[in-house]
Amino acid sequence: MTTLAVTGAGTVFSGDLDAPVLDGVDTVVATDGTITAVGRRTDLEAEVAAADQVLDADGATVAPGLIDSHCHVVLGDYTPRQKTVDFLASYVHGGITSVVSPGEIHAPGRPHDAIGVKALAIAARSCFRDFHPGGMTVHAGAVVLEPSLKEKDFADLQEAGVNLAKFGFGLYEDPADGVDQVRWAREHGIRVMCHSGGASIPGSKPITPDHLLALAPDICGHVNGGPTSLDAAGVDRIMDETSMALQLVQAGNLRSAVRILERAAGTGALARVVIGSDTPTGTGVMPLGVIKTVAELASWTDVDPAVVWALATGNNARTWDLPAGLIQEGRAADLVVMDAPWGSQADDALGALRIGDIPGISAVVTRGEVRALRSRNTPAAARSTTARPAIAHLASTGH
């Protein structure tokens, strides 16, 4: 049994919209990768004293690790589209502790026949189940819906544990022809994310609000554009006439994202908003893609930064039924320690996000294990996290 204690937090983001900042909390304890205690150090002194590893945040902010709900993985830590190796491990240094695949569409020679489509999803899911680049958890194996898939194929996928699907890249003459595949997937417990807006890559097609209303997926992927956005009236129809999750991404249209978030806040729909990057498709490899989106939305709207952080953590966890994303007992111990970056006008991470500065990350924890004590991608944090006992291989490299 291995225990980690993170102490000395000045602020703790919960990842929960209903209480985005945990009052009076400065310590988080995790045992064997699961959060076991959240509270004041004065009340948890015995747990801290018995911990195998203690991180002192020195007054900085502790938050649940970011979940990238739209990251195009294939197999291994390699993106064929950008020909980049170790990009997922680099994302960990951007505070992203888990990602959700919207389909392994970048696989060279991606199949369209039913057997190949199923095999690719099952293989991706199985490979990433035991492969954690940089300590990250990758929720992979999203079946790309094709007209070749029949109802029995979805039963096969469900039996194999596949629970993700993506619509928008199949060989459909008209996107409306995919209604049966979307319905069958959902009937077999598979969450369906649908492309929206203009075409994103060669081989894909624009998907309109009429298509989305007919298809009725669980998640409207990149509702702010991936990268080309729907018009405002079409977005409003999706918001008002459906219950779909509304995904905002870095690789979309920022103007549209700001408008959608403000409208969601004004209509009580924040629980439907989730955040992802849609990389490395729309904007290439971006280790800071999600935290940059959080900073942009927190600074260009009146939504509290801790609430925006929850859209990229707890909301994603709830929408995809993931184990991380919240700082509460029983959740996966995926944590980020961050602070205002050196030179910022802000005093802490909350203030930095409010003015649009990307916070400096001074520690990343996944599954209860310290993966970084200084991000190699963010600006340096004003306050450093220290480890006891020292973690030589992290301290010596500065990573």
C-alpha positions as CSV (number, residue, x, y, z in Angstrom):
1,M,0.0,0.0,0.0
2,T,1.4,3.4,-1.1
3,T,0.2,6.7,0.2
4,L,0.7,10.2,-1.2
5,A,-0.2,13.4,0.7
6,V,-0.4,16.8,-1.0
7,T,-0.3,19.5,1.7
8,G,0.0,23.3,1.9
9,A,-2.6,24.2,-0.7
10,G,-3.8,27.8,-0.7
11,T,-6.8,26.9,-2.8
12,V,-8.3,23.6,-3.9
13,F,-10.5,23.3,-7.0
14,S,-13.0,20.5,-6.6
15,G,-14.0,20.0,-10.3
16,D,-17.6,20.1,-9.2
17,L,-19.8,22.9,-10.6
18,D,-21.9,23.0,-7.4
19,A,-18.9,23.8,-5.2
20,P,-16.0,24.6,-7.4
21,V,-13.7,25.6,-4.6
22,L,-13.4,23.5,-1.4
23,D,-13.5,25.8,1.6
24,G,-11.0,25.2,4.4
25,V,-9.2,22.4,2.5
26,D,-5.5,22.4,2.2
27,T,-4.6,18.7,2.1
28,V,-5.4,15.7,-0.2
29,V,-4.4,12.2,0.7
30,A,-4.3,9.3,-1.8
31,T,-3.7,5.6,-1.2
32,D,-2.9,3.2,-4.1
33,G,-4.0,5.7,-6.6
34,T,-7.4,6.6,-5.1
35,I,-8.2,9.7,-3.1
36,T,-8.9,8.6,0.5
37,A,-9.1,11.9,2.4
38,V,-9.7,15.6,1.7
39,G,-9.6,18.2,4.4
40,R,-7.5,20.3,6.7
41,R,-4.0,19.2,7.6
42,T,-4.7,19.7,11.3
43,D,-7.4,17.0,11.0
44,L,-5.3,14.7,8.8
45,E,-1.9,14.9,10.6
46,A,-1.8,11.1,11.2
47,E,-2.4,10.4,7.5
48,V,0.3,12.9,6.4
49,A,2.8,11.5,8.9
50,A,2.2,8.0,7.6
51,A,2.5,8.9,3.9
52,D,5.2,7.4,1.8
53,Q,5.4,10.7,-0.2
54,V,4.5,14.2,0.8
55,L,4.2,17.1,-1.6
56,D,4.2,20.6,-0.2
57,A,2.3,23.0,-2.5
58,D,3.6,26.0,-0.6
59,G,0.3,27.9,-0.8
60,A,-0.3,27.2,-4.5
61,T,-3.5,25.8,-6.0
62,V,-4.4,22.1,-6.1
63,A,-6.9,21.0,-8.8
64,P,-8.1,17.8,-10.4
65,G,-6.0,17.0,-13.5
66,L,-7.5,18.2,-16.8
67,I,-9.4,15.7,-19.0
68,D,-9.0,16.3,-22.7
69,S,-12.4,15.0,-24.0
70,H,-11.3,15.2,-27.7
71,C,-7.8,14.0,-28.4
72,H,-7.1,11.9,-31.5
73,V,-4.9,9.0,-30.5
74,V,-4.1,6.0,-32.7
75,L,-1.8,3.4,-31.2
76,G,1.2,4.1,-29.0
77,D,2.4,7.6,-28.1
78,Y,2.6,8.7,-31.8
79,T,0.4,10.8,-34.1
80,P,0.7,9.8,-37.7
81,R,-1.1,13.1,-38.8
82,Q,1.7,15.3,-37.2
83,K,4.4,12.6,-37.2
84,T,5.2,13.4,-33.6
85,V,6.4,11.0,-31.0
86,D,5.7,11.2,-27.2
87,F,3.0,13.9,-27.7
88,L,0.7,12.3,-25.0
89,A,3.5,12.3,-22.4
90,S,4.1,15.9,-23.2
91,Y,0.4,16.7,-22.7
92,V,0.8,15.5,-19.1
93,H,3.2,18.5,-18.6
94,G,0.2,20.6,-19.7
95,G,-1.8,19.4,-16.8
96,I,-3.8,16.8,-18.9
97,T,-4.0,13.6,-16.9
98,S,-6.4,11.7,-19.1
99,V,-7.8,11.9,-22.6
100,V,-10.9,10.6,-24.4
101,S,-10.5,9.4,-28.0
102,P,-13.1,10.6,-30.5
103,G,-12.1,7.9,-32.9
104,E,-8.8,6.6,-34.1
105,I,-9.4,8.3,-37.4
106,H,-5.7,9.1,-38.1
107,A,-4.8,5.4,-38.5
108,P,-3.1,5.1,-41.9
109,G,-5.4,3.1,-44.2
110,R,-8.2,3.3,-41.7
111,P,-10.7,0.5,-42.5
112,H,-14.4,1.1,-43.5
113,D,-15.6,-2.5,-43.5
114,A,-17.4,-3.7,-40.4
115,I,-14.7,-6.2,-39.3
116,G,-11.9,-3.7,-39.7
117,V,-13.9,-0.9,-38.0
118,K,-14.6,-3.2,-35.0
119,A,-11.1,-4.5,-34.9
120,L,-9.5,-1.1,-34.8
121,A,-11.7,0.1,-31.9
122,I,-11.1,-3.1,-29.9
123,A,-7.4,-3.1,-30.5
124,A,-7.0,0.6,-29.5
125,R,-9.1,0.1,-26.3
126,S,-7.1,-3.0,-25.4
127,C,-3.7,-1.4,-26.1
128,F,-4.3,1.7,-24.1
129,R,-5.8,-0.1,-21.2
130,D,-2.3,-1.1,-20.0
131,F,-0.3,1.7,-21.7
132,H,0.0,5.0,-19.8
133,P,2.3,7.5,-21.6
134,G,3.8,9.8,-19.1
135,G,1.4,8.3,-16.6
136,M,-1.7,9.4,-18.5
137,T,-4.9,7.4,-18.7
138,V,-6.1,7.1,-22.3
139,H,-9.8,6.2,-22.9
140,A,-9.4,4.9,-26.4
141,G,-11.2,2.6,-28.8
142,A,-14.0,4.8,-30.2
143,V,-15.6,3.0,-33.0
144,V,-16.0,5.2,-36.1
145,L,-19.6,4.7,-37.3
146,E,-19.9,3.4,-40.9
147,P,-22.8,2.3,-43.0
148,S,-21.3,-1.2,-43.0
149,L,-22.1,-1.7,-39.3
150,K,-25.2,-3.6,-38.5
151,E,-27.0,-4.0,-35.2
152,K,-25.2,-7.2,-34.3
153,D,-21.9,-5.4,-34.7
154,F,-22.8,-3.1,-31.8
155,A,-23.6,-6.1,-29.6
156,D,-20.1,-7.4,-30.4
157,L,-18.5,-4.1,-29.5
158,Q,-20.4,-3.9,-26.3
159,E,-19.3,-7.4,-25.4
160,A,-15.7,-6.4,-26.1
161,G,-16.0,-3.4,-23.7
162,V,-16.1,-0.7,-26.3
163,N,-18.2,2.2,-25.0
164,L,-17.2,5.1,-27.3
165,A,-18.2,6.0,-30.8
166,K,-17.7,8.9,-33.2
167,F,-20.0,9.9,-36.1
168,G,-18.7,12.2,-38.9
169,F,-16.0,10.3,-40.8
170,G,-17.9,7.3,-42.3
171,L,-18.7,6.7,-45.9
172,Y,-22.2,8.1,-45.8
173,E,-23.7,9.8,-48.8
174,D,-25.7,12.0,-46.5
175,P,-24.9,12.3,-42.7
176,A,-28.6,11.8,-42.0
177,D,-28.2,8.2,-43.2
178,G,-26.4,7.4,-40.0
179,V,-29.4,7.5,-37.8
180,D,-29.6,3.7,-37.4
181,Q,-25.9,3.3,-36.4
182,V,-26.2,6.1,-33.8
183,R,-29.3,4.6,-32.4
184,W,-27.9,1.1,-32.3
185,A,-24.7,2.3,-30.6
186,R,-26.6,4.1,-27.9
187,E,-28.9,1.1,-27.3
188,H,-25.8,-0.9,-26.6
189,G,-24.4,1.5,-24.0
190,I,-22.0,3.2,-26.4
191,R,-21.7,7.0,-26.0
192,V,-21.8,8.7,-29.4
193,M,-19.9,12.0,-30.1
194,C,-20.9,13.6,-33.4
195,H,-18.9,16.0,-35.5
196,S,-20.6,19.3,-36.0
197,G,-19.9,22.3,-38.2
198,G,-17.8,22.4,-41.4
199,A,-15.5,19.6,-42.6
200,S,-12.4,19.2,-40.5
201,I,-10.2,17.0,-42.7
202,P,-10.3,15.6,-46.2
203,G,-12.9,12.8,-46.3
204,S,-15.2,14.3,-43.7
205,K,-18.4,16.3,-44.4
206,P,-20.1,19.3,-42.9
207,I,-22.8,18.3,-40.3
208,T,-25.6,20.8,-39.8
209,P,-28.0,21.4,-37.0
210,D,-30.7,19.5,-38.9
211,H,-28.3,16.5,-39.1
212,L,-27.6,16.7,-35.4
213,L,-31.2,16.8,-34.4
214,A,-32.0,13.8,-36.6
215,L,-29.0,11.8,-35.4
216,A,-29.5,12.6,-31.7
217,P,-26.0,11.7,-30.4
218,D,-25.0,12.0,-26.7
219,I,-22.3,14.7,-27.4
220,C,-22.2,17.5,-29.9
221,G,-18.5,17.4,-30.7
222,H,-16.7,20.8,-31.0
223,V,-20.0,22.8,-31.0
224,N,-17.8,25.9,-31.4
225,G,-16.3,24.5,-34.6
226,G,-13.8,21.8,-35.5
227,P,-12.4,24.1,-36.8
228,T,-15.3,25.7,-38.7
229,S,-18.3,26.7,-36.5
230,L,-22.0,26.4,-37.0
231,D,-23.9,29.7,-37.2
232,A,-25.3,31.2,-34.0
233,A,-28.9,30.3,-34.8
234,G,-27.9,26.6,-35.4
235,V,-26.0,26.5,-32.1
236,D,-29.0,27.9,-30.3
237,R,-31.3,25.2,-31.8
238,I,-28.9,22.5,-30.5
239,M,-28.8,24.2,-27.1
240,D,-32.6,24.7,-26.9
241,E,-34.0,21.6,-28.6
242,T,-31.7,18.9,-27.4
243,S,-30.0,17.7,-24.2
244,M,-26.7,16.9,-25.9
245,A,-23.4,17.7,-24.1
246,L,-21.9,20.8,-25.7
247,Q,-18.2,20.4,-26.3
248,L,-15.9,23.5,-26.6
249,V,-12.5,22.9,-28.1
250,Q,-9.2,24.8,-28.6
251,A,-9.2,23.8,-32.3
252,G,-12.5,25.6,-32.8
253,N,-13.7,29.1,-33.1
254,L,-12.9,31.2,-30.0
255,R,-15.6,33.8,-30.7
256,S,-18.2,31.1,-30.9
257,A,-16.9,29.4,-27.7
258,V,-17.2,32.6,-25.7
259,R,-20.8,33.1,-27.0
260,I,-21.8,29.5,-26.2
261,L,-20.4,29.6,-22.7
262,E,-22.0,32.9,-21.9
263,R,-25.3,31.6,-23.2
264,A,-25.0,28.4,-21.3
265,A,-24.3,30.3,-18.1
266,G,-27.3,32.6,-18.7
267,T,-29.7,29.7,-19.3
268,G,-28.6,27.4,-16.6
269,A,-26.9,24.9,-19.0
270,L,-23.4,24.8,-17.7
271,A,-23.8,21.2,-16.6
272,R,-23.9,20.3,-20.3
273,V,-20.6,22.1,-21.3
274,V,-17.5,20.0,-21.6
275,I,-14.0,21.0,-22.8
276,G,-11.4,19.3,-25.1
277,S,-8.7,20.2,-27.5
278,D,-9.5,18.4,-30.7
279,T,-5.8,18.0,-31.3
280,P,-3.7,16.9,-33.0
281,T,-6.2,17.4,-35.8
282,G,-7.3,21.0,-36.1
283,T,-4.3,22.8,-34.6
284,G,-1.6,20.2,-34.4
285,V,0.1,19.0,-31.2
286,M,-0.8,21.3,-28.3
287,P,0.3,20.2,-24.8
288,L,-1.3,23.4,-23.4
289,G,-4.4,23.1,-25.5
290,V,-6.9,22.5,-22.7
291,I,-5.4,24.8,-20.1
292,K,-5.2,27.5,-22.8
293,T,-8.9,27.1,-23.5
294,V,-9.7,27.3,-19.8
295,A,-7.6,30.6,-19.5
296,E,-9.3,32.0,-22.6
297,L,-12.9,31.2,-21.5
298,A,-12.2,32.4,-17.9
299,S,-10.8,35.7,-19.1
300,W,-13.2,36.5,-21.9
301,T,-16.4,35.7,-19.9
302,D,-17.7,36.3,-16.5
303,V,-17.7,32.6,-15.6
304,D,-15.5,32.0,-12.5
305,P,-12.2,30.3,-13.4
306,A,-12.8,27.5,-10.9
307,V,-16.1,26.8,-12.7
308,V,-14.4,26.8,-16.1
309,W,-11.9,24.3,-14.7
310,A,-14.8,22.1,-13.7
311,L,-16.0,22.0,-17.2
312,A,-12.7,20.5,-18.2
313,T,-12.6,18.0,-15.3
314,G,-15.8,17.0,-13.4
315,N,-18.1,17.7,-16.3
316,N,-16.0,15.5,-18.6
317,A,-15.9,12.8,-15.9
318,R,-19.7,12.8,-15.5
319,T,-20.4,12.9,-19.3
320,W,-18.1,9.9,-20.0
321,D,-18.4,8.2,-16.6
322,L,-14.7,8.5,-15.9
323,P,-13.0,7.7,-12.5
324,A,-10.9,11.0,-12.3
325,G,-11.9,14.7,-12.6
326,L,-13.0,15.4,-9.1
327,I,-11.2,15.9,-5.8
328,Q,-13.3,13.8,-3.5
329,E,-12.8,10.5,-1.7
330,G,-13.1,7.5,-3.9
331,R,-12.0,9.3,-7.1
332,A,-8.8,8.6,-9.0
333,A,-5.9,10.6,-7.7
334,D,-5.1,12.7,-10.7
335,L,-4.0,16.1,-9.5
336,V,-2.3,19.2,-10.7
337,V,-0.5,21.8,-8.5
338,M,-0.3,25.2,-10.1
339,D,0.3,28.9,-9.4
340,A,0.5,32.2,-11.1
341,P,3.4,32.2,-13.5
342,W,6.5,34.2,-12.9
343,G,5.9,37.8,-14.0
344,S,2.1,37.6,-13.9
345,Q,0.1,40.4,-12.4
346,A,-1.9,37.8,-10.5
347,D,-1.1,36.3,-7.1
348,D,-2.4,32.8,-7.7
349,A,-3.7,30.4,-10.4
350,L,-7.2,31.6,-10.0
351,G,-6.2,35.2,-10.6
352,A,-4.0,34.2,-13.5
353,L,-6.8,32.4,-15.3
354,R,-9.1,35.3,-14.7
355,I,-6.8,37.6,-16.6
356,G,-5.9,35.0,-19.3
357,D,-2.5,33.9,-18.1
358,I,-1.7,30.3,-18.3
359,P,-0.7,29.1,-14.8
360,G,2.6,27.6,-14.1
361,I,2.4,23.9,-13.2
362,S,4.7,22.8,-10.4
363,A,3.5,19.2,-10.0
364,V,1.4,16.6,-11.8
365,V,0.1,13.5,-10.1
366,T,-1.6,10.6,-11.9
367,R,-3.0,7.5,-10.3
368,G,-1.4,8.7,-7.0
369,E,2.1,8.9,-8.4
370,V,4.2,12.0,-9.0
371,R,5.0,12.4,-12.7
372,A,6.4,15.9,-12.8
373,L,7.7,18.5,-10.3
374,R,8.1,21.2,-12.9
375,S,6.2,21.4,-16.2
376,R,8.5,21.5,-19.2
377,N,5.7,23.3,-21.1
378,T,4.0,25.9,-18.9
379,P,5.8,29.0,-17.6
380,A,7.5,28.5,-14.3
381,A,5.2,28.7,-11.3
382,A,5.8,31.5,-8.8
383,R,5.8,28.9,-6.0
384,S,7.5,25.5,-6.4
385,T,6.2,22.2,-5.0
386,T,8.7,20.3,-2.9
387,A,8.7,16.6,-2.3
388,R,9.7,14.6,0.8
389,P,11.5,12.4,0.3
390,A,13.1,14.0,-2.7
391,I,12.3,12.4,-6.1
392,A,15.8,12.4,-7.6
393,H,14.9,11.6,-11.2
394,L,12.4,14.5,-11.3
395,A,14.5,17.0,-9.4
396,S,17.7,16.3,-11.3
397,T,16.1,16.9,-14.8
398,G,14.0,19.9,-13.8
399,H,11.1,18.0,-15.4
